[in-house]
Amino acid sequence: MDTEFNNSQFQETRSIVDYLQLIRGNLLPILIITAVSFIFALVYAINAVDIYNSSTLVKINKNSGNILESNPLLQPFGSEDRFISNEIEVIKSYTLRERVASALIDSFNAAQKKDTFSVLLTSDKVDPNKKVLMTKDKLAQQLSVLTTVEQKRGLDFVILSASSPSPLEAAMVANTYASEYRNLNLAFNRDQLVVVKNYLDQQRSEKLNELNNAEDMLKAFQESGGIIALDNQASNLISQISTLESSKGMQEIELKSTQNAIESYREQLAKLDPDALDYLAQYEIKGFFEQLQSEIAKLEIQKMLVSGNDKDPKNAKALKDLDAKINILKETLDGKIKKFQKSAVANTPEEYKTLALKILELEIQEKGLDFSIKQIAAQLGLYENKFGALPRNAIELAKLTRTREGLEKLYTLIEQRFQEAVINEQSQPGN
């Protein structure tokens, strides 16, 4: 046993000696190869172009929606990680790279020192030794190679990095990328709000003119020697009718603004992927929420009529009961909507999942408004019969008063919604 151990130790020592003898016998070639390798490495290190990397942080914020109210139909959807993944896909998209390319070209044209640029330039086709500015399309493609996007682990931050032989150019690319993303995100978040605000602004101008005309006609009728006042029964009837008419008018305006917003989002989605609209068509709202939305609309009308009758002492309890019923139905509806949303957008590509979700949300809202308008119209039909039974000598004044009160209430509602839309637009944050 000891003999075997000694033999093994001897062979190991012999092997080391052989290696040393091999090195001594080839010392000159080894030194030459080492020297040449060192010289090549040194020359490369001296002549190699330095590559600088610039990074910027972008905080990802969810769309806060309407700051003045909490709408169960427009609740945030999905986890934070899923939302940030969606935003990263937006940052990587060609749409954003195209915007960044345009901004970089503008910066290059405005710069006094063109020699600080490198990655924005390419060889001239006529004179390969001459450098010229890339086209927007080529630069947009190049940006996917020059930049990287990654989430900072555990935080709602995305790191945008850009590389260039010029430190100033690397910083400019990274900062421009972040700036254009913020602008695109802000424009997207405000898009629906702007559509709604502009439509409400148009409607409030039209209704104000109609209200002024109605007041002039009422004043002219009273000055002509007709009846100047109505009894309490007629006044209460007109008040209820005008409340319903103003509410119906406001619902119709909201329905139209919702439809405008849907159309706007559909156009954006079609630009990203024309086939996406066909995909969403299979998840048409149909009658999934019809019963709940119809019941909510009926209760909302009852609440509206009760709150309009201030002289009834039973109103407080009635309003409380109606609010409780409405809240229960809305919670049930909200749960069904969330389940529907998850199934509808489960297989939608990340890049336009947010758009698809907004379209579905607005389509649900559109159906709810449509049900509400139909319920109010049916209720108005009942009051029209009572209105037609008013005394003949008072009917003309009743018509003029009804028109003026209805327009006055409608204008007040529109003005309130317009101011809300302005506040929401201005307070809407971007990333």
C-alpha positions in Angstrom: 0.0 0.0 0.0 2.9 2.4 0.9 4.7 1.4 -2.3 1.7 2.4 -4.4 1.4 5.8 -2.6 5.1 6.5 -3.2 4.9 5.6 -6.9 2.0 8.0 -7.3 3.8 10.8 -5.6 6.9 10.2 -7.7 4.9 10.3 -11.0 3.3 13.6 -9.9 6.7 15.2 -9.2 8.0 13.8 -12.5 5.1 15.4 -14.4 5.8 18.9 -12.9 9.5 18.6 -13.8 8.5 17.7 -17.4 6.4 20.9 -17.6 9.2 23.0 -16.3 11.6 21.5 -18.8 9.1 22.1 -21.6 8.8 25.8 -20.7 12.6 26.2 -20.4 13.1 24.6 -23.8 10.5 26.9 -25.5 11.0 30.0 -23.4 11.8 32.3 -26.4 8.6 31.5 -28.4 6.5 31.8 -25.3 8.0 35.2 -24.5 7.4 36.4 -28.1 3.8 35.2 -28.2 3.1 36.9 -24.8 4.8 40.1 -25.9 2.9 40.2 -29.2 -0.5 39.5 -27.4 0.3 42.3 -24.9 1.1 44.7 -27.7 -2.1 43.9 -29.7 -4.2 44.3 -26.5 -2.5 47.6 -25.7 -3.0 48.9 -29.3 -6.6 47.9 -29.2 -7.2 49.5 -25.8 -5.6 52.7 -27.0 -7.4 52.9 -30.4 -10.8 51.3 -29.4 -13.7 53.7 -29.4 -15.1 54.4 -25.9 -18.8 53.5 -25.5 -20.7 55.5 -23.0 -23.9 54.4 -21.4 -26.5 56.8 -20.1 -29.6 55.8 -18.1 -32.7 57.6 -16.9 -35.4 56.5 -14.5 -39.1 56.8 -15.4 -41.8 56.2 -12.7 -44.8 54.3 -14.0 -48.1 55.7 -12.7 -51.6 54.2 -13.3 -54.2 56.4 -14.8 -56.0 57.9 -11.9 -59.3 58.4 -13.8 -61.9 60.9 -12.6 -60.6 62.6 -9.5 -64.1 63.9 -8.6 -65.9 60.6 -8.5 -65.3 56.9 -8.2 -66.9 55.1 -11.2 -67.3 51.3 -10.7 -67.3 50.8 -14.4 -63.8 52.3 -14.8 -61.8 50.6 -12.0 -58.1 49.8 -12.5 -57.6 46.3 -14.0 -54.7 43.8 -13.4 -51.8 43.8 -11.1 -49.0 46.4 -10.9 -46.5 44.0 -12.6 -48.9 43.4 -15.5 -49.5 47.2 -15.9 -45.8 47.9 -15.9 -45.2 45.1 -18.5 -47.8 46.8 -20.7 -46.0 50.1 -20.4 -42.7 48.5 -21.2 -44.2 47.2 -24.4 -45.4 50.7 -25.2 -41.9 52.0 -24.7 -40.5 49.4 -27.0 -43.1 50.0 -29.7 -42.2 51.4 -33.1 -44.8 54.2 -32.5 -42.7 55.6 -29.7 -39.4 55.0 -31.4 -40.7 57.0 -34.4 -41.5 59.9 -32.1 -38.1 59.7 -30.5 -36.4 59.6 -33.9 -38.3 62.8 -35.0 -37.3 64.6 -31.8 -33.6 63.5 -32.1 -33.5 64.7 -35.7 -34.9 68.1 -34.6 -32.2 68.3 -31.9 -29.5 67.5 -34.4 -30.6 70.2 -36.8 -30.8 72.7 -33.9 -27.4 71.7 -32.5 -24.4 74.0 -33.2 -21.7 71.3 -32.8 -22.5 68.5 -35.1 -19.3 66.6 -34.3 -20.7 65.5 -30.9 -23.0 63.1 -32.7 -22.2 59.6 -33.8 -25.0 57.0 -33.7 -27.4 59.4 -35.4 -25.1 59.4 -38.4 -24.6 56.9 -41.2 -22.2 56.7 -44.2 -23.2 58.6 -47.3 -24.2 56.4 -50.3 -22.2 58.6 -52.7 -19.2 59.2 -50.5 -18.7 56.4 -47.9 -16.2 58.5 -46.0 -18.8 61.2 -45.4 -21.3 60.9 -42.6 -24.9 62.1 -43.0 -28.0 62.1 -40.7 -30.1 59.0 -40.7 -33.7 59.1 -42.0 -36.4 58.9 -39.5 -37.4 55.3 -40.3 -33.8 54.1 -40.2 -33.1 55.9 -36.9 -36.3 54.4 -35.4 -35.1 50.9 -36.3 -31.6 51.7 -35.0 -33.0 52.8 -31.6 -34.1 49.3 -30.8 -30.4 48.3 -30.8 -29.1 51.4 -29.1 -31.5 51.4 -26.2 -32.6 49.0 -23.5 -35.6 49.0 -21.3 -36.0 47.1 -18.0 -38.0 47.3 -14.8 -36.1 48.1 -11.6 -36.8 45.1 -9.4 -39.5 45.6 -6.8 -40.2 49.2 -7.8 -42.5 51.1 -10.1 -39.6 52.4 -12.1 -38.4 51.6 -15.6 -34.7 52.2 -16.5 -34.2 53.6 -20.0 -30.5 53.2 -21.2 -28.8 54.4 -24.3 -25.3 53.7 -25.6 -23.0 55.9 -27.8 -19.4 56.8 -28.4 -20.4 60.4 -27.4 -21.5 60.8 -23.7 -23.6 63.8 -24.6 -25.3 61.9 -27.4 -26.0 59.0 -25.1 -27.5 61.3 -22.5 -29.6 63.1 -25.2 -31.0 59.8 -26.6 -32.0 58.5 -23.1 -33.5 61.8 -22.0 -35.4 62.3 -25.3 -36.7 58.7 -25.1 -38.0 59.4 -21.5 -39.5 62.7 -22.5 -41.3 61.4 -25.6 -42.7 58.5 -23.5 -44.1 61.0 -20.9 -45.7 63.1 -23.7 -47.2 60.0 -25.4 -48.5 58.7 -22.0 -49.9 62.0 -21.0 -51.7 62.4 -24.4 -53.1 58.9 -24.2 -54.3 59.4 -20.6 -56.0 62.7 -21.5 -57.4 61.6 -24.9 -60.8 60.5 -23.7 -61.0 63.5 -21.3 -60.2 65.9 -24.1 -62.9 64.3 -26.4 -65.5 64.6 -23.6 -64.5 68.2 -22.6 -64.6 69.5 -26.2 -68.1 68.0 -26.8 -69.4 69.3 -23.5 -68.0 72.8 -24.4 -69.9 72.7 -27.6 -73.1 71.6 -26.0 -73.0 74.2 -23.2 -72.7 77.0 -25.8 -75.7 75.6 -27.7 -77.9 75.1 -24.6 -77.0 78.5 -23.3 -78.3 80.1 -26.5 -81.4 77.9 -26.4 -82.0 78.9 -22.7 -81.7 82.6 -23.6 -84.2 82.2 -26.4 -86.6 80.3 -24.1 -86.4 83.1 -21.4 -87.0 85.8 -24.0 -90.1 83.9 -25.3 -91.5 83.4 -21.8 -90.9 87.1 -21.0 -92.6 88.2 -24.2 -95.6 86.0 -23.5 -96.0 87.4 -20.0 -95.7 91.0 -21.2 -98.3 90.4 -23.9 -101.0 90.1 -21.2 -101.2 86.3 -21.0 -101.3 84.3 -17.7 -98.2 85.2 -15.7 -98.3 82.4 -13.1 -99.3 78.8 -12.7 -100.9 77.0 -9.7 -98.9 74.8 -7.4 -100.1 71.6 -9.0 -99.0 72.7 -12.5 -95.7 74.1 -11.2 -94.9 70.8 -9.4 -95.8 68.8 -12.6 -93.6 71.1 -14.7 -90.7 70.8 -12.2 -90.8 67.0 -12.4 -91.0 67.0 -16.1 -88.2 69.5 -16.5 -86.1 67.4 -14.1 -86.6 64.3 -16.2 -86.0 66.2 -19.5 -82.8 67.7 -18.3 -81.6 64.4 -17.0 -82.5 62.7 -20.3 -80.7 65.5 -22.2 -77.6 65.1 -20.0 -77.6 61.3 -20.5 -77.9 61.8 -24.3 -74.9 64.2 -24.2 -72.9 61.7 -22.1 -73.9 58.9 -24.5 -72.7 60.9 -27.5 -69.4 61.8 -25.8 -68.9 58.1 -24.8 -69.5 57.1 -28.4 -67.0 59.7 -29.6 -64.4 58.3 -27.1 -65.0 54.7 -28.3 -64.5 55.8 -31.9 -61.3 57.6 -30.9 -59.9 54.5 -29.1 -61.0 52.2 -32.0 -59.0 54.4 -34.5 -55.9 54.2 -32.2 -56.3 50.4 -31.9 -56.7 50.0 -35.6 -53.4 51.8 -36.2 -51.6 49.3 -33.9 -53.3 46.2 -35.3 -56.2 46.3 -37.8 -57.2 42.7 -36.8 -57.6 43.7 -33.2 -61.1 45.1 -33.7 -62.2 41.8 -35.3 -60.9 40.0 -32.2 -62.8 42.3 -29.8 -66.0 41.9 -31.9 -66.4 38.3 -30.5 -66.7 39.8 -27.0 -69.6 42.2 -27.9 -71.4 43.3 -24.7 -74.8 42.0 -26.0 -77.2 41.4 -23.1 -74.7 40.3 -20.4 -75.5 43.2 -18.1 -79.0 44.2 -19.4 -81.0 43.2 -16.4 -78.8 44.8 -13.8 -78.3 48.0 -15.8 -82.1 48.3 -16.4 -82.8 47.9 -12.6 -80.2 50.5 -11.7 -81.7 52.9 -14.3 -85.2 52.5 -12.8 -84.0 53.1 -9.3 -82.0 56.2 -10.4 -85.2 57.7 -11.9 -87.0 57.1 -8.6 -84.2 58.7 -6.7 -84.2 61.7 -9.1 -88.0 62.3 -8.6 -87.8 61.8 -4.8 -84.9 64.2 -4.4 -86.8 66.8 -6.6 -89.7 66.9 -4.1 -88.1 68.7 -1.2 -91.4 69.3 0.7 -92.1 65.6 1.4 -90.8 64.7 4.9 -90.4 61.0 3.9 -87.7 61.9 1.3 -84.7 61.3 3.6 -85.6 57.7 4.4 -86.7 57.0 0.8 -83.4 58.4 -0.6 -81.4 56.3 1.9 -83.3 53.1 0.9 -82.8 53.8 -2.8 -79.1 54.5 -2.4 -78.7 51.2 -0.6 -80.4 49.3 -3.3 -78.5 51.1 -6.1 -75.1 50.4 -4.3 -75.9 46.7 -4.0 -76.8 46.4 -7.7 -73.7 48.4 -8.7 -71.4 46.1 -6.6 -73.0 43.1 -8.3 -72.6 44.7 -11.7 -69.0 45.6 -11.0 -68.1 42.0 -10.1 -69.7 40.7 -13.4 -67.8 43.4 -15.4 -64.5 42.4 -13.9 -65.0 38.8 -14.8 -66.1 39.7 -18.3 -63.0 42.0 -18.7 -60.6 39.2 -17.6 -62.0 36.7 -20.1 -62.2 39.3 -22.9 -58.6 40.5 -22.8 -56.9 37.4 -21.5 -55.3 36.6 -24.8 -54.9 40.2 -26.1 -51.2 41.1 -26.9 -49.7 43.3 -24.1 -49.0 46.2 -26.5 -52.6 47.1 -26.9 -54.3 45.4 -24.0 -54.9 48.8 -22.3 -56.6 50.2 -25.3 -58.8 47.1 -25.7 -59.8 47.3 -22.1 -60.8 50.9 -22.3 -63.0 50.2 -25.4 -64.8 47.4 -23.4 -65.3 49.7 -20.4 -66.8 52.4 -22.5 -69.0 50.0 -24.4 -70.4 48.8 -21.1 -70.9 52.5 -20.1 -72.6 53.1 -23.4 -75.1 50.3 -22.8 -75.9 51.6 -19.3 -76.6 55.1 -20.6 -78.8 53.8 -23.4 -80.9 51.9 -20.8 -81.2 54.9 -18.6 -82.4 57.1 -21.5 -85.1 54.6 -22.4 -86.3 54.4 -18.8 -86.5 58.2 -18.5 -88.3 58.4 -21.9 -90.9 55.9 -20.6 -91.4 57.9 -17.4 -91.8 61.1 -19.4 -94.5 59.5 -21.4 -96.6 59.1 -18.2 -96.1 62.7 -17.3 -97.0 63.9 -20.8 -100.6 62.7 -20.3 -100.9 64.7 -17.1 -99.4 67.7 -18.8 -101.9 67.5 -21.7 -104.7 67.6 -19.1 -103.8 71.1 -17.9 -106.4 73.9 -18.4 -106.4 75.3 -22.0 -105.7 78.9 -20.9 -102.6 77.8 -19.0 -101.1 75.3 -21.5 -99.1 77.9 -23.4 -97.5 79.3 -20.3 -96.9 75.8 -19.1 -95.1 74.9 -22.3 -92.9 78.0 -22.2 -92.1 77.5 -18.5 -91.4 73.8 -19.0 -89.0 74.6 -21.8 -87.2 77.3 -19.8 -86.9 75.2 -16.7 -85.7 72.1 -18.6 -83.0 74.0 -20.4 -81.9 75.8 -17.3 -81.5 72.5 -15.4 -79.8 70.9 -18.4 -77.4 73.9 -18.8 -76.5 73.7 -15.1 -75.7 70.0 -15.4 -73.6 70.5 -18.6 -71.7 73.4 -17.0 -71.0 71.2 -13.9 -69.7 68.3 -16.1 -67.7 70.6 -18.2 -65.9 72.0 -15.2 -65.3 68.5 -13.9 -63.8 67.5 -17.3 -61.5 70.6 -17.3 -60.3 69.7 -13.8 -59.8 66.1 -14.7 -57.8 66.9 -17.9 -55.5 69.4 -16.1 -55.0 67.0 -13.1 -54.4 63.9 -15.2 -50.8 62.9 -14.6 -48.4 61.4 -17.1 -45.5 59.1 -16.3 
